[in-house]
Amino acid sequence: MTTSFNRLVILDFEATCQPGTPPTPQEIIEFPSVLIDLREEGFIDEFESFVRPVHHPQLSEFCTELTSIRQEDVASAPVFSEVFDRHLAWLQGHHLLGGEDPGVIVTCGDWDLSTMLPVQCRASERSIAEVPRIYRRWINIKKIFSKTRRGAKAFGMPTMLSNLGLELVGRHHRGIDDCRNIARMAQALAAVGASFEVTTSLSPSRYPPLPLVLARGEQRRHVNLSKRALPTLLGLASGAFRDSIAEARTLDGALVDDELLAELPSGSQLEVASKRDLAARAGAETPPE
């Protein structure tokens, strides 16, 4: 079931960069957000913090020229884990995590949450699997733009703004300014009928291996799931039990799919069954004529 969201958390990271290949690991240096509610006019709130890079603390001249973020801006800034916790508290303060009217993050492209956040979490020794779900599925406004403005190409923020009759305000590639401009685009798209539904989820390959206990009758197998995708799980279970496993369920009977796998905690137990197991079970449950 798709959900159309009204409360949008616009997010646009800035990160360490240099000509050519980015530094390894690349690190977030600005963590901004703008909160809007499409049912109301104007912005609701903003969050912004510079972030001190740890692995490559000295910003390149290229990075400063691109983003306008200076060395003195990040030198005394808190590290990522502290800023992330503050952002999470900000989301909680606005009741954006769950409930009847949850929020969703909106980005301009998929890079911020599909690539940069997992890279930063690894660099900060923080598991991406343990961050709240709001950071692991999001709306790419480029996809909303392309769907709503049929025939228009979503090349980048300035092009989309121009198509919507909006001017670029502030400095492009400064995170908080980009967030404000993306928010204006979202409001303009909503005004012409756009529906804001989740477009992208974190790729299963971005999660760390997941330790699981697989059960089949009285048999138990301890395994590490390398990719949180159902075909990978069924293949792993088939090898562990030397049979063709067709399904997996949680202990409370929920059928496992990719979405559920993304939320499973480490060490979870799953009940697996082959087609023969399922057929035998169905036969046992069928009353005699």
N, C-alpha and C positions, 0 to 999 in steps of 0.2 A: 504494500500500500504506500503510495506517495503522499507526502505531506507538504503543503505550501506554507512557508514560514513568513511571519510578519516582522519578527524581531531579528535584525541582521547585525552581526558583529563583523565589521569590515576589518581585515587584517592584511598588512603588507610589510613583511620583514625587509630590513636592509642588512647586508652581510659583508664580511671582509671580501675584498676582491682585488684583482690586479690584472694587468694586460695578459691576455691569453688564458691559460688554465688557472682556475681559482686555487687559493692555498688549500692545503690538506692538513687538518680538516678545515672546511669553511665554517665560519662562526657568525652568529647573529650579533649585530651591533646596534640595531634599533628595533624595539618591540612595541609597535603602535596598534591601537584599535580605535574605531569609532562605532558607537552603538546607535542605530536608528530603529524606529518602529514605523513601518509603512502605513500604519493606520493613523499616524500622527504626523504633523508637519515639523520639520526641523530635526536636528540631532538631539539625542537623549543624553549621551555622555561620551567622554573620550578617555583613553588610557595611553600613556606614552612613557617609555623609559629607554635610555641608552643602555647598552649592555657591554660590559668589559670583556673583550676577547682574551682568552687565556693561552691558547696554543700559539697564536701569532698576535701578540699584543700591540705591535706597531702597525698602524694603518699605512697603506701605500698612498702615494700622492694621487694615483689613479682613483682610489676609493674615495678620498676626500673631494676630488674634483667632481666625481659622479654624484655623490650623495650629499655633499656639503657638510658631512659629519667630520669633525676635527678630532685630532688626537686627544686634546684636553676634554672633549665631550665624553670619551669612553674611558679615559685613564682612571677616573675616580668613580665610575659607574659600578653598580652591583653586577655580579656574575649572572650567567643565564639562569641557574636554578632558583636564585632569589627572585629574579624578575618574573620567571614563569609562575612561581607560587603567588606572587602579587597579582599577576594577571588572572590566575585561577580564582583568587579571592574576589577580584573585581567582578568576574562572571557570576560567582555565587551571590555577591551582594546585589546583583540585578536579577536574581532568580532565573538565570539562563540555563541552568543545568537540570534538565528533567522537568517534571511537573506538567501541568496542562498546557502551558504556553512557553515551551523551551525556545532557545535561540539557536542560530546556526551561524557558522563562520562563512564569510564571503571573501574570496580572493580574486585577483586579476591574473588568471592562469593557475596552474596546479603546483608550481614549483615550491611555494611557501610551505605547504603542508605535506606534499608528496615526497619532496626531496630535502628541503632545508631543515625542517623540524626533526625528522629521523636522524639526519647527520649530526645536528646539534645535540640531540639526546644521547647519541653514542659518545660524542666528544665530552659530554658532561656526566657520563656514566649513569644515565637515567633511561629506564626501559620505555620505549615508545608504546609497548603493550600495556603499560600501567597508567598512561596519561588518559584523562577522561575522553569519552567518545566524541565530544564536540570537536576535538582536535584531529579526529581520525576519519571524519567524513564532512564534506563541505560543498559549497556552491562556487563554481567557477563562473564568474560573471561574463566571461567571454562566450561561454556556451549559452547563457541566457540571452545575451545580446544577439548572437547569430540566429537563435530560434525566434526572437521577437522581431528583429529588423531583417527580415528575409531579403537576401540578395546583398546585404552589407557584410564586408569582411571585418572580423574582429582582429585587426593586425596588432593593436596596442592601445593603451589608454588614450593618448592624444587623438588618435583616429576615431575611437568610439565616442569620445566627448564631442568632437566636431560633428559627427553624424547625428548626435542627439541635440545639437544646437547649444552646446555648453562650451565654455572656455576653460582651459587648464588654469587652475588657481594654485598659487604657490610654486614649489619647485618639484619637477618630476624627478623621481628616484630619491626623494626624501620621504621616509615612510609615512609620517603623520599627514603630510600633504597629499600623498597618493591615496591614503585611506579616505580623506575628505572628498577627494575627487571621485573615487569609486562609490562612495555613499551617494553623491549627487547623481551618478549614473544609475544606481539602483532605484532611486526615487523617480528618475525620469522614465526608466523602463517600466516601473510599476504603474506609472500614470498612463501608459499606453497598453496596459493589459498584461504585462509579464507576470508569470507565476514563478515564485522562487522556491524551487525544489532541489534537493540534494542532487548534484551532478557527478560527484567523484568520491570514492572511498580510498583509504590507504591501501596500497598494493600488498597482497599477502607476503611478497618477498621482502618487505620492509620490516616485518616482525622478527624478533629473535626466535630461535628454536623453542618449541613448547613441549615440556615433559608431560606425558600422559600415561594413564593406566588404561589399557584396553582389556575388556572382559568379554569372554564368550563362553557362556555356561560357567563351568567351574575353572576354566583356564584364565590366566592373567598374564599380560605382557606389558612390561615397562618400555616405553618407546620415547623418542624425541621427534616431534613433528617439525620438519625443516621449513615447511611453507604452509601457512594457514589457509589452505584451499581444500575443499572436499575431495577432489580426485587424488590429491597427494595423501590425504588421510586414508582413503579407502585402499590405495595402493600399498601404503605402509602396513595397514592391518592385514591385507591379503598375504603379504610376505611373512608377517609375524605368525599367522595361523595356518599358513600353507593352504589357503583356500581363497576363493573369490568372494571377498566381503562386499556386500551390496549396500549396507546402510550402517549408520552409527546413531546412537541416541544417548542423551544424558540420563542420569539416574532417575530423574523425574519424568522421563519419557519423551522429552522434546527431540524432534528429529534434527540432527546436526546439519547445518549448511554453512556457507562461507561467512555469513553475518554472525552466526553464533560462535563459530571458531575464533573470530576476532575478539570476542569477549571472554573466552574461557580462561580461567586462572590456571597458573602452573600447577601440575599434579592432579588435574581433574580426571575422573574416571568416566569412561564411555563404554556403553554396551554395544558390541558390534554383532552383525549377523550376516550370513551368506544367504543366497537365494534359497538354498536347501533348508537352512534354518527357518527362514520365513515361511516356506511352504509347509514344513513340518508343524510349525507353530499354528498356521492357519488351519491345517487339518485337525490338529488337536482341539482347536476351539470350535470346529464345526460340529453341531449336535447330530447324533445318528438319526436317520429317517425312521 
